[in-house]
Amino acid sequence: METGLFTANNVWMMVCTALVFFMHLGFSFLEIGLTRQKNTVNILFKNIFIICVGLVLYYIGGFNLMYPGEFNGYIGFAGFGLPVPENGLTPDYADGGYTYFTDFLFQGMFAATAATIVSGAVAERIKLESFMLFTVIYVGLIYPIVGSWQWGGGFLSTLGGDEAGFYDFAGSTLVHSVGGWAAIIAVWLLGPRVGKFGEDGKPKAIPGHNLPLAVAGVLILWLGWFGFNGGSVLSADPATTSLVLTTTCLAAATGGIGAFFLSTIMYKNFDLTMFSNGILGGLVGITAGADLMSPFEAIIIGLLSGALIVLAVAFIDRLKLDDPVGAIAVHLICGIWGTLAVGIFGDKAGITQLGYQAVGVLSTAVFCSLTAFVILFSLKKTMGIRVSKLEEVEGLDMHEHGMDAYSDFRMNQH
């Protein structure tokens, strides 16, 4: 491969790495915007902790756990640190798409996303120490093991033979559902926030304190998805990259439209939060098959993702599960839908492929739910996972951090 093409590929991958990093600002804005002022510092602290510890853990062992080389298809480990292979910085590595270090950094940005998904779902009532310990274990061990099943050449990638297998282009299951399954277990074990469900059992709205920030977060996440999906091409190939960005954007747009229309019909108002989460649902839904779909198929996937958001939020409320930002609906429900959509639409559509996709969804569900339960239940029985009622009512910012996000602009927070 000529040096110019190798350099162009690598530069594109580094740009995508920066865009995925930028998504963490989007997650932060979305979470603080949809929650109350008194917990802003706590949420920002968690998000910064996730990206910092996630990268270090991925360096220590996560990268080599996810890409172990020859292994038994279920779990393998290539050693600690980043031992650069002989061809690691040359066009002989990864078909000239990027260097070894770019590979590590791009994949490392993905790793932290799984815990960020959980952060939003458990906002406003989880103990910070317990969340940090959970993050270390889940990002350091669970996420890379699941990733190795497909992206590392494990058993999911070889279902039905070398030419077939489970398919997840950029992580509807391997990133979003991995976080989503942990989120639903965490929300169940934590219980709802004080005041979320009345004596009649009906959900009560707990409005977020800054919707402009929440919408800014959604738009930043949409921008970051150019790197999330665009970088998953693993080169700057013009044809595939332009298709992926087109399908990604169309699914995001129609996800928002689908959620907007259905929520308006059901609730008789123009709900900005539903519209915003519909966009994210469309993005998650297209992520598994962004390189396989036509623009029209991406529109259909997005529309159905947006509708699913509205229905899932209502269903989660009926189960008395309290998810302040809608993370379970967006990342778990739309992650499952997007993964199955690979067997329904696009270049791989067919009943056999749909079966492979279902195996991937189910195996991830079982492993992630069980491991998340073991980790969180152990923490609950030892150090506890929920703050006291007084701390929750008065706000985690003052009790856990001793500071206020808006020290010169106090409002009635209760």
N, C-alpha and C positions, 0 to 999 in steps of 0.2 A: 504493500500500500504506500502511496506517495505521502511524503511528510505533510504536505498542505492539507490533505483530506483528514489525516490522523489528527492534526492540530485543530481543524474545524470541528470534528466530532467531539474532541475532548473539551474544547471551549464551550460548545453547546451543553454538554453534560454538566460542566461547572456552573453555567448560568441556571440550569434547571435545579441544581443543588441549592443555589442561592434562593430560588423561588420557593422551594420546599421549606427552607429555613424560614422564609418570610411568612409562611403559613402559620407559624407559631404565634406571630403577632395577631393574625386573624383570629385564631382560636382564643387568644387572651381577650381581645376586644369583644368577641361574641359572648364569651362567658361572663365578663363583668357587666356587659350591657344588659343581659337578660337576668341578672341577679341583683340583689340589693346593695346599696351603697356601703353598708356596714361590713361587707365581706370582700371588698375590692382588693385590698392588699393581700389577703389570703389567697385569692385566686391567681393574682399576678405572681406571687411567690411560688405557688405550685407549678405554674407554667414555665417559669425560669428554671426551677429545679429540674423539671423533666428533661428539658433540652440539654442542660449541663451534664446531669448524671447519665442520661441516655447515651450521649456521645462517648463518654469515658467508658461506660460498660460495654459499648459496642467495640471499642478499641481493645479492652481487656480480653474479651472472649466471645462477644455476641456475633461479630462478623465471621469468625471461624466456626462458630456453632451453626450459623445459618448456611455457610458455604464450606462444608467440611471436606469436599473432594469425594473420594470413594468411601461410601459408608453403607450401612444396612438399610437405608431408606427411611428410617424412623428417627434416629438420633446419632449424630457423629460429631467429632470435634477435631479441628486441625491444629490446635495449640493456641497459646496465649499471644497477644500482641499482634503486630503487623509485619511478619517476615516477608519482605518483598520478593516475589518469585523472580527467577532469572530474566524473564521477559516482561516483568511487571510494568516497566515504563516505556515499552516499545509497541509498535503497531502489531506485534505478534500476540499481545494480550487482548482478549475479548474481541477478536476480529477487527482490531483497530478502532473500536468505538470509544475507548477511554483508557486511562491508565489505572493501575492498581489502586493508587491513592484516591483518584476520583471515584472509583468503584466503591471504596470504603465510605467516603464522605457522603455520597448520594444515598447509599443504603442506610447509613447511620441516621440521616434525617428522617427516613421513614420509621425507624425503630421507635423514636420518641413519640410518634403520633398516636400509637396504641394507648399509651398511658394518658395522653392529653384528652382523648375521648372519654376516659373514665373520670377525669377531673371535672368535666362539666356536669356529668350525671350526678356526682356526689357532692356538688357544691353546697356550701352554706351549713354543713353539719358534720363533716368528717374531721377527725383529729389529724392534724398536720403530720405528726410523727408516724402515725399508722399509714397514712397515704404515701409518705416518702418511702417507707420500708416496703410497702406493696409495689411501688414503682420499680424499686431496685430489683426485686425478684421477677416481676412480670416482664419488664423490658430486658433484663439481663438474661433470662432463661426461657420463658414461655414463648415470647414473640419470635425469637430466632429459631426455636425448634420447629414451630409451625411453618415458618418461612422456608425452612430446609426441606420440608415435605414436597414443595413444588419448585421454588426458585433455586434450591440447592441440589436438585436432581433426585429428590426422595420419591416415596412410593406414589404420591398423587400424580407426579409428572409422568409416570410410566403405566398408569392404568390403561389396560387394553393394548399395550405395546408401545414401542418407541414413538410411533407417529401419532398417537392419540393422547389420552390422558386428560386429567383435570386442567382447566385453563383459567388463569386469573392474571390478566395483563399487568395491572398496576395495583391490585390489592383490595378489591371489593370485599373479599373474604380474608385474605392474608394480612391485611392491615386493619380495615374498618370493622369487620366482624370480630376479629381477635380482640379489639378494644370494646366492641359492643357487647360481647358475651360477658366480659369482666364487668362492664358497666351495669348490666341487668342484675348480676349476682350481688354486686356491691349495693345497689339501690335497695334490693330486697332485704339484705342483712342489716342495712342502716336504718331502714324505716323512713317515713316521710318527715319533712320539716314541720316544725310546730305551726299549726294553723292551716296546713295544706288541705286537710280533709275535716269537714265539720262533723258535728254529732250525727248528722244524717248520712254521713259517709260520702257526701258529694264533694268533688274537688272545688277548692276555692282558688281563684286567681291570686298569685303573688307576683305583682308586676315587677319587671326589671327596672332599674333606676336610670338607664341611659340607652334608649333605643337608637339614637344616632350612632353611638359606638358599636352597638350590635350589628347594624347594617353595614357600617364600615368594615367590621370583621368579616361579614359574609362576602363583601366585594374583594377584600384582600385574599380570602380563601379561594375565591374563583380565580383570581390572578395567579395564586400559588399553584393551582391545579394545572396551569400551563406547564409548570415544571414537573409536577407529580405524575401526570400522564405523558406529557411530551418527553420527559426524560426517560420514561420507561420504554421508549423505542430503543434505548441504549446506543444511539448514534444520532447524527444529524441528518439521517436519510430524508431527503426532501419529500418524497411521496408519502411515506408512512407518517412522518411528523405532521405534515399539513392535514392529513386525514384525521389523525388523532386529536389535534387541536380543534378541528371543525366539529367532530362528533361530541367532544367534551363540552364545547360552548353551546351547541344546540340542545344537548340534554340538560344543561344547567338552566337555559332559558325556558324550556318547556316544563322543567320540574317546577320552577317558580309559577308558571302559568297554571299548571295542573293543580297545585296546592291552592293558589288564589281562587280559581273557579270553584273547586269543591268546598273550600272553607266558606266562601261567600254563600253558596247554596245552603250549606248546613247551618251556618250560624248567623246569616243575614247581616254580616258586616265585612268590611275590608280589613282583614287581619294581617298586619305587617309582619308579625313574627311567623305566621304560617307561610306567607309568601317567601320570606327569607329562608326558612328551613326547607321549603320546597326546592329552592335553588341548590342547596347543599345535598338534598336527597337525589336530585338529578345528577349531580357530580359523582356521588358515591355509586349510583346505579350504573353509570356508563363506564366506570373505572375498570371493571373486569374484562370488558370487550371493546374498548375504545378503538382498537386497531382492526377489529373485525366487522364493524357495523357500517352501513351506508348512512348518509346524513338523515334520510327518512326514518330508518330504524332507530337512530339515536333520538329523534324527536318522539317516537312512540315510547321508548324506554324512559325518557325524561318525563313525559306526561304521566305515565303510570307510577313513576317514582314519586312525583309530587302528590298524586292522589293518595298513595300509600302513606305519606307523611301525615296527612290529615286524619286518616282512619287509624293509623298506629298511635298517634298522640291520644286520641279518644279512648282507644282500647287500653293503653297503658294506664290512663287515669282510672278506668273502670277496675283495673287490677289493684288499684291503690298503691301503685308504684310512683314515686315522686322523682321526676327527672326535670330539673329546673330549665335546662336548655334544649331539651328534645334530642339528646345525643343517641338514645336507644332507637328512636324512630329513624333518625338520619343514618346512623352508622351500622346498626344491626339489621333493621328491617330492610332498608334499601341496599345494604351490602349483600344480604341473602338474595334479594330480587335481582340485583345486577349480576350476581354469579350465575343464577339459574337462567337469566336472559341469554347467556352465551349459547345455551342449548336450544333456544327458541328462535333467536334472530341471528343474522350474520353468517359469516363464512363457515362456521362450525356447527350450525343448527342441525339438530337431529335427535332422535330419542336416545341413541347411545350416548351422545355427548351430554345430553341432559342428565342421564344417569351418572356420568362421571362428575358432573357439577354437583349433583346431590350428595355424592359420596364425600366430596370436598367440604361441602357445607356441614354435613353431619359429623364428620371426623373432627373438624375444627370446633363445632359446637360442644361435643362431648369433652374433648381435651381441655379447651379453654374454660368451660363452665366448671369442670371438676377442679382444675388447678386453681382457678380464681376462688372457688369456694373454700378449698383447703387453706389457702393463704389468708383470706379475709376472716374465715371462721376462727382460725388459730389466733389471729391478731385480736379478734373480738373477745376471745376467752382469756387472753393474757393481758395485753396493754389497753384493750378497748379500742373501738373504732369511731365512737361518736362523742362529741363534746357534750358538756352538761346543758341542761335546758337554759340555765341562766346565761351561759356563754353564747348559746345559739341566739337567744332573744336579744342580747346586748350587742352581738356582732363578734365575729372571729378576729377582726382586725385589731381591736383593742386588747382582747384577751390573749391571743396567740402571738401578736406582733408588737403590741404596745404603741400602735400608730394608726393614724386615720388617713385614708387616701385623699380626702378633701378637707384638710385641717382648717382652712379658712372659709369653708362653705358648708356648714353643718345644716342638716335637715332633720325633720322628724322621721326616724327610720323604722318605726315599729307599726 
